[in-house]
Amino acid sequence: MCKDCGCSIAGHDHSHDHHHHELSTNPQLNDKKTLSVINKILDKNDVEAAHNREHFEEHGVMAFNLMSSPGSGKTTLLEHLAEYTGKKYCVIEGDLETSRDADRLKAKGISAVQIQTGSACHLDAFMVHGALHQQPLDSMDICFVENVGNLVCPASYDVGTHKNVVLVSVPEGEDKIEKYPVMFRKADVVFITKCDLLPYFDFDTEVAKNQVLKLNPEAKVICVSVKEPESMQEVAQWFETELAAFHSRVETA
């Protein structure tokens, strides 16, 4: 966890859902000064996030926050999505170090800006604000914010996007859903990725779907593999449907 966001001690109001009950307690959760600092940080972040959302909407761009553990396939999904949708999209990349993911996307002709967070285990609205002004939003339909690989902290920070996309890969196991419930409660859609590996792993997609829906009955769950065009078409269709609803809402607002 990073020292900057107080994620090891943040309370229920900001989605760090530490249901330890009798197993353990954190005395800092009862420290008013500590909680006051955390709340101020998050409140300032929320104001900046609202500004980011307004900026996206002024340019007619819908923004999606992609969140998952490291290696679940976020960048790979974005690399291949262009083959299945006619919509133009750009990407804001978040990693502690290196520009490897942004470089991969640029090699595919996708506009990408890399944010190196250093020690921070998530992106926040201020980081995203700096990057979105480096993107050619006037010529884009969608902006993806690929968050730092982490199933905990990114769920607690609004970065100014419109929808949350959460990935969980077959090699990770379906148990990650119940172990990290806050992330999945925040999801608008959950992509179960690397489904071409199902024959080689003990992963039950029905169990995974049921776990997601138990935590979040409104979430959509899609099984996907970049090697299976039909599943990628379903992913592209989900984004296009959401984009159409977004434009309808923005135009009538």
RODREN-882996 format. One record per residue (C-alpha): y, x, z; residue number from 1; residue in three letters. Coordinates in nm, 4 decimals. Each point is the difference from the previous one (the first is absolute). Layout:
! RODREN-882996
       py       px       pz num residu
        Y        X        Z NUM    ALA
...
! end
This chain:
! RODREN-882996
       py       px       pz num residu
   0.0000   0.0000   0.0000   1    MET
   0.3556   0.1206  -0.0592   2    CYS
   0.2480   0.0658   0.2771   3    LYS
   0.2820  -0.1545  -0.2013   4    ASP
  -0.1085  -0.3633  -0.0024   5    CYS
  -0.1523  -0.0260   0.3454   6    GLY
  -0.3112  -0.1401  -0.1616   7    CYS
  -0.2197   0.1134   0.2848   8    SER
   0.1851  -0.2240   0.2437   9    ILE
   0.1591  -0.2785  -0.2017  10    ALA
  -0.0767  -0.3501   0.1162  11    GLY
  -0.1250  -0.3263  -0.1454  12    HIS
   0.3369  -0.1228  -0.1242  13    ASP
  -0.0043   0.2610  -0.2766  14    HIS
  -0.3636  -0.0328  -0.0981  15    SER
  -0.1483   0.3061   0.1700  16    HIS
  -0.2777  -0.2164   0.1281  17    ASP
  -0.1575   0.1899   0.2882  18    HIS
  -0.2500  -0.2534   0.1361  19    HIS
  -0.1618   0.2457   0.2392  20    HIS
  -0.0211  -0.2553   0.2858  21    HIS
  -0.2054   0.1521   0.2809  22    GLU
  -0.0996   0.3080  -0.2021  23    LEU
   0.3329   0.1768   0.0371  24    SER
   0.3676  -0.0627   0.0584  25    THR
   0.3100   0.1905  -0.1014  26    ASN
   0.2616   0.0186   0.2780  27    PRO
   0.2740   0.0640  -0.2553  28    GLN
  -0.0465  -0.3557  -0.1274  29    LEU
   0.1691  -0.1086   0.3245  30    ASN
   0.2822   0.2524  -0.0237  31    ASP
   0.3134  -0.1941  -0.0927  32    LYS
   0.1975   0.3006  -0.1205  33    LYS
  -0.2770   0.1129  -0.2330  34    THR
  -0.0471  -0.3469  -0.1444  35    LEU
   0.3760  -0.0415  -0.0414  36    SER
   0.0170   0.3179  -0.2110  37    VAL
  -0.2937  -0.1119  -0.2156  38    ILE
   0.1533  -0.3436  -0.0508  39    ASN
   0.3320   0.1511  -0.1076  40    LYS
  -0.1753   0.2260  -0.2516  41    ILE
  -0.1939  -0.2896  -0.1475  42    LEU
   0.3019  -0.2306  -0.0039  43    ASP
   0.2038   0.2551  -0.1983  44    LYS
  -0.2941   0.0436  -0.2353  45    ASN
  -0.0193  -0.3767  -0.0573  46    ASP
   0.3687  -0.0144  -0.0948  47    VAL
  -0.0519   0.2774  -0.2554  48    GLU
  -0.3157  -0.1704  -0.1282  49    ALA
   0.1948  -0.3195  -0.0664  50    ALA
   0.2546   0.2070  -0.1947  51    HIS
  -0.2813   0.1545  -0.2071  52    ASN
  -0.1405  -0.3429  -0.0807  53    ARG
   0.3401  -0.1218  -0.1127  54    GLU
   0.0342   0.3061  -0.2218  55    HIS
  -0.3370  -0.0625  -0.1636  56    PHE
   0.0857  -0.3657  -0.0563  57    GLU
   0.3369   0.0834  -0.1535  58    GLU
  -0.1926   0.1969  -0.2617  59    HIS
  -0.2665  -0.2697  -0.0460  60    GLY
  -0.2685   0.2336   0.1358  61    VAL
  -0.2829  -0.1099   0.2290  62    MET
  -0.1155   0.2627   0.2500  63    ALA
  -0.3473   0.0449   0.1471  64    PHE
  -0.0937   0.2138   0.3006  65    ASN
  -0.3402   0.1670  -0.0572  66    LEU
  -0.1705   0.0985   0.3238  67    MET
  -0.3393   0.1443   0.0865  68    SER
  -0.1753   0.2957   0.1554  69    SER
   0.0086   0.3291  -0.1952  70    PRO
  -0.2287   0.0115  -0.3020  71    GLY
  -0.0528  -0.3729  -0.0466  72    SER
   0.1292   0.0119  -0.3567  73    GLY
   0.3666  -0.1083   0.0057  74    LYS
   0.1184   0.2606  -0.2500  75    THR
  -0.3068  -0.0456  -0.2196  76    THR
   0.0607  -0.3750  -0.0137  77    LEU
   0.3607   0.0574  -0.1086  78    LEU
  -0.1071   0.2566  -0.2601  79    GLU
  -0.2260  -0.2552  -0.1695  80    HIS
   0.1970  -0.3224   0.0493  81    LEU
   0.2226   0.0635  -0.3035  82    ALA
  -0.3035  -0.0455  -0.2238  83    GLU
  -0.0363  -0.3626   0.1166  84    TYR
   0.3531  -0.1331   0.0316  85    THR
   0.2981  -0.0161  -0.2298  86    GLY
   0.2372   0.0223   0.2955  87    LYS
   0.1999   0.3173   0.0542  88    LYS
  -0.0194   0.1554   0.3426  89    TYR
   0.1227   0.3008   0.1911  90    CYS
  -0.1325   0.1570   0.3188  91    VAL
   0.1477   0.1406   0.3195  92    ILE
  -0.2578   0.2372   0.1469  93    GLU
  -0.0362   0.0903   0.3668  94    GLY
  -0.1960   0.2990   0.1322  95    ASP
   0.0499   0.2505   0.2780  96    LEU
   0.0017   0.2894  -0.2470  97    GLU
  -0.0352   0.0823  -0.3734  98    THR
   0.0994  -0.1988  -0.3085  99    SER
  -0.3531  -0.0259  -0.1368 100    ARG
  -0.0162  -0.3785  -0.0141 101    ASP
   0.3368  -0.0333  -0.1705 102    ALA
  -0.1008   0.2709  -0.2455 103    ASP
  -0.3195  -0.1894  -0.0845 104    ARG
   0.1985  -0.3145  -0.0768 105    LEU
   0.2624   0.1850  -0.2036 106    LYS
  -0.2816   0.1456  -0.2099 107    ALA
  -0.0881  -0.3604  -0.0883 108    LYS
   0.3584  -0.0742  -0.1035 109    GLY
   0.0812  -0.1927   0.3190 110    ILE
   0.3379   0.0567   0.1654 111    SER
  -0.0748   0.1342   0.3491 112    ALA
   0.2108   0.1390   0.2844 113    VAL
  -0.1698   0.1976   0.2769 114    GLN
   0.1038  -0.0276   0.3644 115    ILE
  -0.1308   0.2774   0.2251 116    GLN
   0.0125  -0.1329   0.3557 117    THR
  -0.0856   0.3258   0.1788 118    GLY
  -0.1495  -0.1216   0.3281 119    SER
   0.0640  -0.3735  -0.0365 120    ALA
  -0.3140  -0.2074  -0.0468 121    CYS
   0.1712  -0.2797  -0.1938 122    HIS
   0.2904  -0.0765  -0.2281 123    LEU
   0.2990  -0.1841   0.1379 124    ASP
   0.2739  -0.2015  -0.1681 125    ALA
   0.2490   0.2891   0.0038 126    PHE
  -0.2398   0.2314  -0.1848 127    MET
  -0.0701  -0.2674  -0.2600 128    VAL
   0.3719  -0.0718  -0.0415 129    HIS
   0.0648   0.3584  -0.0990 130    GLY
  -0.2807  -0.0039  -0.2542 131    ALA
   0.0638  -0.3372  -0.1620 132    LEU
   0.3387   0.1185  -0.1238 133    HIS
  -0.1852   0.2680  -0.1972 134    GLN
  -0.2016  -0.2580  -0.1913 135    GLN
   0.1072  -0.1713  -0.3264 136    PRO
  -0.0317  -0.3476   0.1500 137    LEU
   0.1898  -0.1725  -0.2810 138    ASP
  -0.2919   0.0699  -0.2343 139    SER
  -0.2752  -0.0840   0.2522 140    MET
  -0.1864  -0.3155   0.1013 141    ASP
  -0.1730   0.1385   0.3098 142    ILE
   0.0532   0.2810   0.2477 143    CYS
  -0.3004   0.1153   0.1989 144    PHE
   0.0547   0.1783   0.3308 145    VAL
  -0.3140   0.2038   0.0597 146    GLU
   0.0131   0.0557   0.3729 147    ASN
  -0.1363   0.2954   0.1946 148    VAL
  -0.3782  -0.0210   0.0400 149    GLY
  -0.0368  -0.1582   0.3439 150    ASN
  -0.1518  -0.3286   0.1190 151    LEU
   0.2291  -0.0314   0.3026 152    VAL
   0.3719   0.0828  -0.0185 153    CYS
   0.0987  -0.1172  -0.3517 154    PRO
  -0.0822  -0.3591   0.0981 155    ALA
   0.2771   0.0064   0.2607 156    SER
   0.2846   0.1094  -0.2281 157    TYR
   0.1634  -0.2343  -0.2483 158    ASP
   0.1138   0.2215  -0.2868 159    VAL
   0.1706  -0.2753  -0.1990 160    GLY
  -0.2867  -0.1125  -0.2210 161    THR
  -0.0986  -0.3600  -0.0714 162    HIS
  -0.3776   0.0131   0.0401 163    LYS
  -0.2533   0.2163   0.1828 164    ASN
  -0.3048   0.1341  -0.1811 165    VAL
  -0.2766   0.1527   0.2123 166    VAL
  -0.2924   0.1998  -0.1383 167    LEU
  -0.3319   0.0697   0.1697 168    VAL
  -0.2595   0.2002  -0.1905 169    SER
  -0.3764  -0.0399  -0.0049 170    VAL
  -0.0647   0.3507   0.1399 171    PRO
   0.2163  -0.0809   0.3048 172    GLU
  -0.2224  -0.2869   0.1112 173    GLY
   0.0948  -0.3606   0.0723 174    GLU
   0.0345   0.0737   0.3728 175    ASP
   0.3506   0.1380  -0.0610 176    LYS
   0.1331  -0.3549  -0.0378 177    ILE
  -0.0731  -0.1026   0.3571 178    GLU
   0.0846   0.3457   0.1375 179    LYS
   0.3505  -0.0111  -0.1499 180    TYR
   0.0877  -0.3721   0.0080 181    PRO
   0.3812   0.0284  -0.0082 182    VAL
  -0.0049   0.1437  -0.3519 183    MET
  -0.2197  -0.2781  -0.1333 184    PHE
   0.1965  -0.2733   0.1753 185    ARG
   0.3058   0.1196  -0.1927 186    LYS
  -0.1757   0.0005  -0.3384 187    ALA
   0.0795  -0.2436  -0.2790 188    ASP
  -0.2935   0.1385  -0.1962 189    VAL
  -0.2866   0.2330   0.0889 190    VAL
  -0.1627   0.2058  -0.2724 191    PHE
  -0.3518   0.1187   0.0786 192    ILE
  -0.0002   0.3129  -0.2140 193    THR
  -0.2643   0.2292  -0.1511 194    LYS
  -0.2410  -0.2923  -0.0380 195    CYS
  -0.1943   0.1953  -0.2617 196    ASP
  -0.1378   0.1910   0.3035 197    LEU
  -0.1484  -0.3081   0.1659 198    LEU
  -0.3582   0.0935  -0.0946 199    PRO
   0.0369   0.3253   0.1933 200    TYR
   0.1686  -0.1168   0.3210 201    PHE
  -0.0840  -0.2453   0.2750 202    ASP
   0.3013  -0.2225  -0.0676 203    PHE
  -0.0258  -0.3788  -0.0039 204    ASP
   0.2892  -0.1529  -0.1974 205    THR
  -0.0601  -0.3467   0.1445 206    GLU
   0.0181   0.1357   0.3538 207    VAL
   0.3216   0.1800  -0.0924 208    ALA
   0.1531  -0.3138  -0.1526 209    LYS
  -0.0907  -0.2089   0.3020 210    ASN
   0.1530   0.2569   0.2348 211    GLN
   0.3250   0.0019  -0.1978 212    VAL
   0.0201  -0.3785  -0.0132 213    LEU
  -0.0749  -0.0294   0.3707 214    LYS
   0.3017   0.2193   0.0716 215    LEU
   0.2146  -0.1381  -0.2802 216    ASN
  -0.1093  -0.3290  -0.1622 217    PRO
   0.2838   0.0196  -0.2552 218    GLU
  -0.1026   0.3370  -0.1433 219    ALA
  -0.1540   0.0370  -0.3433 220    LYS
  -0.2997   0.2367  -0.0207 221    VAL
  -0.0918   0.1662  -0.3304 222    ILE
  -0.2886   0.2402  -0.0635 223    CYS
   0.1073   0.2680  -0.2442 224    VAL
  -0.1071   0.3158  -0.1739 225    SER
   0.2127   0.1885  -0.2498 226    VAL
  -0.3231   0.0476  -0.1952 227    LYS
  -0.0514  -0.3763  -0.0352 228    GLU
   0.2620  -0.1496  -0.2369 229    PRO
  -0.0649  -0.3593   0.1075 230    GLU
   0.0932   0.0776   0.3595 231    SER
   0.3129   0.1864  -0.1092 232    MET
   0.1005  -0.2976  -0.2102 233    GLN
  -0.0249  -0.2168   0.3112 234    GLU
   0.2232   0.2454   0.1860 235    VAL
   0.2555  -0.0031  -0.2822 236    ALA
  -0.0067  -0.3793  -0.0089 237    GLN
   0.0695  -0.0177   0.3737 238    TRP
   0.3075   0.2188  -0.0375 239    PHE
   0.1228  -0.1962  -0.3025 240    GLU
  -0.0433  -0.3326   0.1830 241    THR
   0.1941   0.1322   0.2984 242    GLU
   0.2707   0.1344  -0.2303 243    LEU
   0.0387  -0.3372  -0.1721 244    ALA
   0.0363  -0.1743   0.3373 245    ALA
   0.2540   0.2640   0.1061 246    PHE
   0.2162  -0.0557  -0.3073 247    HIS
  -0.0161  -0.3751   0.0488 248    SER
   0.1164   0.0350   0.3600 249    ARG
   0.2769   0.2508  -0.0744 250    VAL
   0.1361  -0.2036  -0.2917 251    GLU
   0.0215  -0.3188   0.2065 252    THR
   0.1423   0.1672   0.3122 253    ALA
! end
